[in-house]
Amino acid sequence: MAFISTGYDPKQPMKDRITDIGPRHFEEFYPPVVKKNKGKWLYHEILKPGVLVHVSETGDELYTVRVGGARLMSVTHIREICEIADKYCDGHLRFTTRNNIEFLVSDKSRLEPLIEDLNTRKFDGGSFKFPVGGTGAGVTNIVHTQGWVHCHTPATDASGPVKAAMDVLFDDFQNMRLPAHVRVSLACCLNMCGAVHCSDIAILGYHRKPPMVDNEYLDKMCEIPLAIAACPTSAIKPKKVTMEDGTEVKSVEVNRERCMFCGNCYTMCPSLPLADKEGDGIVIMVGGKVSNRISSPKFSKVAVAFIPNEAPRWPTMTDVIKKILEVYAADARKYERLGEWAERIGWERFFEKCDLEFSHHLIDDFRDPAYYTWRQTSNFKF
């Protein structure tokens, strides 16, 4: 009844509601042309790389200019984006799930001036602030995770490899010469908050060594049961350790055979770090997709088992990605995604054409019959 005493009426829950609590309804932010023509759009087409038009049955047109954006943006960069939207788009823009910015123009006379303005805005180093592209049969912007700038478990950086990769793929961001669109993604560890499991080309940070155990501080900093429970493979168990001065401390022991280097234990316990200069690096995966057009969705497969971190430009990684893309562009059929092309010619030929080394470790023999996985955890199995 406390809510009643404050004036809340359960029969009229919206009465006197404080509307700045929680997100506003998305319809409030529609451009007028979108709100007017909702449910009435007839078709859309790509006029040129990065430029789309949607046509309504009412005759209204909405032009979209897509530009590449960054996952991490400064306040000054966002203010510049807003300034452009105010100047040409009546303040309306949208962000895509792959970090692109789309400027929405309902007045065709503003379209070319907007594109010319975007092409003139450059950083001091000469690169485009707002490169137009990322549509159709080309390379879309790379979706990626946080890497060394923010995350605590990465095996590689995110922003660094993404910048290096997009520099070598930039021409294909700005044109549509490929057989089909190519999704590139990066996840900086196996926990994979990126989309590397289902991308045409995927960059995955990979730890190759189990966590180190800081016996001296572990019991002081960590809840040992939490660290043990966090391990998905039951590779951690409690252990008492005698220090050099003869004192006995509570700690844990890692079963190296069971550890899959995910870093979940480090999330719960800072005294179990696993970042390692020699052990950490990159895996290149290929052939994944979410779409069910032509063929069913596919998981990515490992193509290169390990590439060392070579900051700041990651040359080996970028050479491999560029080679795969060029061979795909030359050999695949129209509308054929990278994984569909590899399956058609055979994965053995894929490795040969892309000059990639193959070993038996790369054979995809994963099977998932239900009787292996039903009611199975690290604690219960029958």
C-alpha positions as CSV (number, residue, x, y, z in Angstrom):
1,M,0.0,0.0,0.0
2,A,3.0,2.3,0.1
3,F,2.6,3.1,-3.5
4,I,-1.0,4.1,-2.9
5,S,0.1,6.6,-0.2
6,T,2.5,8.3,-2.7
7,G,-0.4,8.9,-5.1
8,Y,-0.1,5.8,-7.3
9,D,-3.4,4.6,-8.6
10,P,-3.3,0.9,-9.8
11,K,-6.5,1.5,-11.9
12,Q,-4.7,4.3,-13.7
13,P,-1.0,3.3,-13.8
14,M,0.0,6.0,-16.3
15,K,-1.6,8.9,-14.4
16,D,1.0,11.5,-13.2
17,R,3.8,9.1,-14.4
18,I,7.3,10.5,-14.3
19,T,8.2,9.9,-18.0
20,D,11.9,10.5,-17.8
21,I,12.4,7.3,-15.9
22,G,13.4,4.4,-18.2
23,P,13.7,4.5,-22.0
24,R,11.3,6.6,-24.1
25,H,9.1,4.8,-26.6
26,F,11.0,4.3,-29.9
27,E,8.2,5.7,-32.0
28,E,9.0,9.2,-30.6
29,F,12.2,9.2,-32.5
30,Y,11.0,8.2,-35.9
31,P,11.7,10.7,-38.7
32,P,8.4,12.2,-39.9
33,V,8.6,10.4,-43.2
34,V,9.1,7.0,-41.5
35,K,6.2,7.6,-39.1
36,K,3.9,8.7,-41.9
37,N,4.7,5.7,-44.1
38,K,5.0,2.9,-41.5
39,G,3.8,-0.3,-43.1
40,K,3.5,1.3,-46.5
41,W,7.0,0.8,-48.0
42,L,7.0,-0.8,-51.4
43,Y,10.7,-1.5,-52.0
44,H,14.2,-0.4,-51.4
45,E,17.4,-0.5,-53.5
46,I,21.1,0.4,-53.3
47,L,21.8,3.4,-55.6
48,K,25.5,3.1,-55.1
49,P,27.8,1.8,-52.4
50,G,26.6,3.3,-49.1
51,V,23.5,4.9,-50.5
52,L,20.0,3.4,-50.3
53,V,16.5,4.6,-51.1
54,H,13.3,3.3,-49.7
55,V,10.1,4.1,-51.7
56,S,6.6,4.2,-50.2
57,E,3.3,3.5,-51.8
58,T,2.5,7.2,-51.1
59,G,5.3,8.3,-53.3
60,D,7.5,9.4,-50.5
61,E,11.2,8.5,-50.6
62,L,13.7,8.1,-47.8
63,Y,17.4,8.2,-48.7
64,T,20.0,6.6,-46.4
65,V,23.7,7.3,-46.4
66,R,25.6,4.7,-44.5
67,V,29.1,5.6,-43.2
68,G,31.6,3.5,-41.2
69,G,31.7,4.3,-37.5
70,A,33.9,3.3,-34.6
71,R,32.7,1.2,-31.7
72,L,34.5,3.6,-29.3
73,M,33.7,7.2,-30.0
74,S,34.9,10.4,-28.4
75,V,32.4,13.1,-27.3
76,T,33.7,15.5,-30.0
77,H,33.2,12.8,-32.7
78,I,29.6,12.2,-31.6
79,R,28.9,16.0,-31.5
80,E,30.2,16.2,-35.1
81,I,27.8,13.4,-36.1
82,C,24.9,15.3,-34.5
83,E,26.0,18.5,-36.3
84,I,25.8,16.7,-39.7
85,A,22.4,15.2,-38.9
86,D,21.1,18.6,-37.9
87,K,22.4,20.2,-41.0
88,Y,21.2,17.7,-43.6
89,C,18.7,15.3,-41.9
90,D,16.6,17.5,-39.6
91,G,18.4,15.8,-36.7
92,H,17.6,12.2,-37.7
93,L,20.1,9.4,-37.8
94,R,20.5,5.8,-36.7
95,F,23.2,3.4,-35.7
96,T,23.4,-0.2,-37.1
97,T,24.4,-3.3,-35.2
98,R,27.8,-3.3,-37.0
99,N,28.8,0.2,-35.8
100,N,27.7,2.0,-38.9
101,I,26.0,5.4,-38.8
102,E,23.1,6.0,-41.2
103,F,22.1,9.6,-42.1
104,L,18.4,9.7,-43.1
105,V,17.5,12.2,-45.8
106,S,13.9,12.8,-46.9
107,D,14.8,15.7,-49.3
108,K,16.6,14.4,-52.4
109,S,18.2,17.8,-53.0
110,R,20.2,17.3,-49.8
111,L,21.6,13.9,-50.7
112,E,24.6,14.8,-52.8
113,P,25.6,17.8,-50.7
114,L,25.6,15.4,-47.7
115,I,27.8,12.9,-49.4
116,E,30.2,15.6,-50.6
117,D,30.4,17.0,-47.0
118,L,31.1,13.5,-45.6
119,N,33.9,12.9,-48.1
120,T,35.7,16.1,-47.1
121,R,35.8,15.4,-43.4
122,K,39.1,13.8,-42.6
123,F,41.3,13.2,-39.6
124,D,44.7,15.0,-39.4
125,G,46.4,11.8,-40.7
126,G,44.3,12.0,-43.9
127,S,41.9,9.1,-43.3
128,F,38.1,9.6,-43.6
129,K,36.1,10.4,-40.5
130,F,32.9,9.2,-42.2
131,P,33.7,6.8,-45.1
132,V,30.6,6.1,-47.2
133,G,30.0,2.4,-47.9
134,G,29.3,-0.9,-46.3
135,T,26.3,-2.0,-48.4
136,G,25.6,-4.8,-50.8
137,A,28.2,-7.2,-52.1
138,G,31.1,-5.7,-50.2
139,V,32.7,-5.9,-46.8
140,T,30.6,-4.5,-44.0
141,N,32.0,-2.7,-41.0
142,I,33.7,-5.0,-38.5
143,V,31.7,-5.7,-35.3
144,H,34.0,-6.3,-32.4
145,T,34.4,-6.6,-28.7
146,Q,36.4,-4.5,-26.2
147,G,40.0,-5.9,-26.2
148,W,42.8,-4.4,-24.2
149,V,41.1,-1.0,-23.8
150,H,38.5,-2.2,-21.3
151,C,38.1,-6.0,-20.9
152,H,39.9,-8.1,-18.3
153,T,40.2,-11.4,-20.2
154,P,41.2,-10.6,-23.8
155,A,43.8,-12.7,-25.6
156,T,44.2,-10.0,-28.2
157,D,43.2,-6.4,-28.7
158,A,40.0,-5.4,-30.5
159,S,40.4,-1.9,-31.8
160,G,44.0,-2.4,-33.0
161,P,43.4,-5.6,-35.2
162,V,40.1,-4.2,-36.5
163,K,41.7,-0.9,-37.6
164,A,44.6,-2.9,-39.3
165,A,42.1,-5.3,-41.0
166,M,39.8,-2.6,-42.2
167,D,42.8,-0.7,-43.7
168,V,43.5,-3.6,-46.0
169,L,39.8,-4.2,-46.7
170,F,38.8,-0.6,-47.1
171,D,38.4,-0.7,-50.9
172,D,35.8,-3.4,-50.5
173,F,34.0,-1.4,-47.9
174,Q,33.5,1.3,-50.5
175,N,32.6,-0.9,-53.5
176,M,30.5,-3.9,-54.3
177,R,32.7,-6.1,-56.4
178,L,32.4,-9.3,-54.3
179,P,30.1,-12.3,-55.1
180,A,28.0,-11.5,-51.9
181,H,28.4,-9.5,-48.8
182,V,31.2,-10.4,-46.4
183,R,30.7,-10.1,-42.6
184,V,33.9,-9.7,-40.7
185,S,34.0,-9.8,-36.9
186,L,36.4,-10.0,-34.0
187,A,36.1,-11.4,-30.5
188,C,39.1,-11.0,-28.2
189,C,38.6,-14.2,-26.2
190,L,36.7,-17.5,-26.3
191,N,33.8,-16.0,-24.2
192,M,33.1,-14.3,-27.5
193,C,30.8,-11.3,-27.0
194,G,31.5,-10.7,-30.7
195,A,29.8,-12.6,-33.6
196,V,32.8,-14.7,-34.6
197,H,30.8,-18.0,-34.4
198,C,28.7,-17.0,-37.5
199,S,30.8,-14.6,-39.7
200,D,32.3,-15.1,-43.1
201,I,35.7,-14.1,-41.7
202,A,36.3,-14.1,-38.0
203,I,39.2,-13.0,-35.8
204,L,39.3,-14.7,-32.4
205,G,41.6,-14.0,-29.6
206,Y,42.8,-17.2,-28.0
207,H,44.6,-18.1,-24.8
208,R,46.8,-21.2,-25.0
209,K,47.9,-21.5,-21.4
210,P,45.9,-22.1,-18.2
211,P,45.6,-19.4,-15.6
212,M,48.5,-18.8,-13.2
213,V,47.7,-19.3,-9.5
214,D,48.9,-16.5,-7.1
215,N,48.8,-18.6,-4.0
216,E,50.0,-15.8,-1.7
217,Y,47.0,-13.5,-2.4
218,L,44.3,-15.8,-3.7
219,D,42.6,-16.5,-0.3
220,K,42.9,-12.8,0.6
221,M,41.3,-11.5,-2.6
222,C,38.9,-14.3,-3.7
223,E,35.9,-16.3,-2.7
224,I,37.4,-19.7,-3.5
225,P,34.0,-21.5,-4.0
226,L,33.0,-18.8,-6.6
227,A,36.2,-19.4,-8.5
228,I,35.7,-23.1,-8.5
229,A,32.0,-22.8,-9.5
230,A,32.8,-20.5,-12.3
231,C,34.8,-23.1,-14.2
232,P,32.6,-24.7,-16.9
233,T,34.8,-27.8,-17.2
234,S,35.4,-28.5,-13.5
235,A,39.2,-27.9,-14.0
236,I,39.6,-26.1,-10.6
237,K,39.7,-27.7,-7.2
238,P,40.6,-26.4,-3.7
239,K,44.1,-27.1,-2.5
240,K,46.2,-26.1,0.6
241,V,49.6,-24.8,-0.2
242,T,52.7,-24.3,2.1
243,M,54.5,-21.1,1.4
244,E,58.2,-20.5,1.6
245,D,58.0,-19.2,5.1
246,G,56.2,-22.3,6.2
247,T,52.7,-20.9,6.5
248,E,49.8,-22.9,5.0
249,V,47.3,-21.0,2.9
250,K,44.1,-22.0,1.1
251,S,44.4,-21.9,-2.6
252,V,43.3,-23.8,-5.7
253,E,44.8,-26.2,-8.3
254,V,44.1,-26.1,-12.0
255,N,43.8,-29.4,-14.0
256,R,45.6,-28.5,-17.2
257,E,44.1,-31.4,-19.1
258,R,40.5,-30.0,-18.5
259,C,41.2,-26.3,-18.8
260,M,39.9,-24.6,-21.9
261,F,41.5,-21.2,-21.2
262,C,38.2,-19.3,-21.1
263,G,39.1,-17.0,-18.2
264,N,35.9,-17.4,-16.3
265,C,37.8,-18.1,-13.1
266,Y,39.8,-14.8,-13.5
267,T,36.4,-13.0,-13.7
268,M,35.7,-14.3,-10.2
269,C,39.2,-14.2,-8.9
270,P,41.9,-11.7,-9.9
271,S,44.6,-14.0,-8.5
272,L,44.1,-16.4,-11.4
273,P,45.4,-14.3,-14.3
274,L,45.9,-16.0,-17.7
275,A,47.1,-13.2,-20.0
276,D,50.5,-14.3,-21.5
277,K,52.6,-12.7,-24.2
278,E,53.7,-15.9,-25.8
279,G,50.5,-17.9,-25.1
280,D,48.0,-15.3,-26.4
281,G,47.2,-14.7,-30.0
282,I,44.7,-14.9,-32.8
283,V,42.7,-17.7,-34.5
284,I,41.2,-17.0,-38.0
285,M,37.8,-18.6,-38.6
286,V,35.8,-18.7,-41.8
287,G,32.6,-19.7,-43.4
288,G,29.9,-18.7,-40.9
289,K,26.6,-17.0,-41.6
290,V,23.3,-16.2,-40.0
291,S,21.2,-15.9,-43.2
292,N,19.2,-18.9,-44.3
293,R,19.2,-17.7,-48.0
294,I,20.4,-20.4,-50.4
295,S,21.7,-22.6,-47.6
296,S,21.1,-23.0,-43.9
297,P,23.0,-20.9,-41.3
298,K,26.5,-22.1,-40.6
299,F,29.1,-21.9,-37.8
300,S,32.5,-20.6,-38.6
301,K,35.4,-23.1,-38.9
302,V,39.0,-22.7,-37.9
303,A,41.2,-21.9,-40.8
304,V,44.4,-20.7,-39.1
305,A,45.0,-22.2,-35.7
306,F,47.3,-19.5,-34.3
307,I,48.8,-16.2,-35.2
308,P,50.9,-14.3,-32.6
309,N,49.9,-10.8,-31.5
310,E,51.9,-8.5,-33.7
311,A,50.9,-5.0,-32.4
312,P,50.4,-2.4,-33.7
313,R,49.5,-3.5,-37.2
314,W,49.1,-7.3,-37.0
315,P,50.7,-7.9,-40.5
316,T,50.4,-11.7,-40.6
317,M,46.7,-11.5,-39.7
318,T,45.9,-8.9,-42.3
319,D,47.8,-10.8,-45.0
320,V,45.8,-14.0,-44.3
321,I,42.5,-12.1,-44.3
322,K,43.3,-10.3,-47.6
323,K,44.4,-13.5,-49.3
324,I,41.2,-15.3,-48.3
325,L,39.1,-12.5,-49.5
326,E,40.9,-12.1,-52.9
327,V,40.7,-15.9,-53.6
328,Y,37.0,-15.9,-52.7
329,A,36.3,-12.8,-54.9
330,A,38.0,-14.5,-57.9
331,D,36.6,-18.0,-57.5
332,A,33.1,-17.8,-56.0
333,R,29.8,-17.6,-57.9
334,K,27.5,-14.7,-57.7
335,Y,25.4,-14.6,-54.4
336,E,27.6,-17.3,-53.0
337,R,28.7,-16.6,-49.4
338,L,32.3,-17.5,-48.4
339,G,31.3,-20.7,-46.5
340,E,29.0,-21.8,-49.4
341,W,31.9,-21.4,-51.8
342,A,34.3,-23.4,-49.6
343,E,31.8,-26.2,-49.2
344,R,31.2,-26.3,-53.0
345,I,34.9,-26.6,-53.9
346,G,35.7,-28.7,-50.8
347,W,37.5,-27.5,-47.7
348,E,40.7,-29.2,-48.9
349,R,40.7,-27.1,-52.1
350,F,39.9,-24.0,-49.9
351,F,43.1,-24.5,-47.9
352,E,45.1,-25.1,-51.1
353,K,43.7,-22.0,-52.9
354,C,44.3,-19.7,-49.9
355,D,47.8,-21.1,-49.3
356,L,46.9,-22.1,-45.8
357,E,48.6,-24.8,-43.8
358,F,46.3,-27.7,-42.9
359,S,46.7,-30.2,-40.1
360,H,44.5,-32.9,-38.6
361,H,43.8,-30.6,-35.7
362,L,41.6,-28.5,-38.0
363,I,39.3,-31.4,-39.0
364,D,35.8,-30.4,-37.9
365,D,34.6,-33.6,-36.2
366,F,32.1,-32.0,-33.8
367,R,28.9,-34.0,-33.3
368,D,26.1,-33.1,-31.0
369,P,23.6,-36.0,-30.6
370,A,21.1,-35.3,-27.9
371,Y,22.0,-38.2,-25.8
372,Y,25.4,-36.6,-25.2
373,T,24.0,-33.3,-24.0
374,W,20.7,-33.9,-22.3
375,R,20.9,-33.3,-18.6
376,Q,24.6,-33.2,-18.7
377,T,26.6,-30.7,-16.6
378,S,30.0,-30.9,-14.8
379,N,28.1,-32.1,-11.8
380,F,25.6,-34.5,-13.2
381,K,25.9,-37.1,-16.0
382,F,24.3,-40.5,-16.8
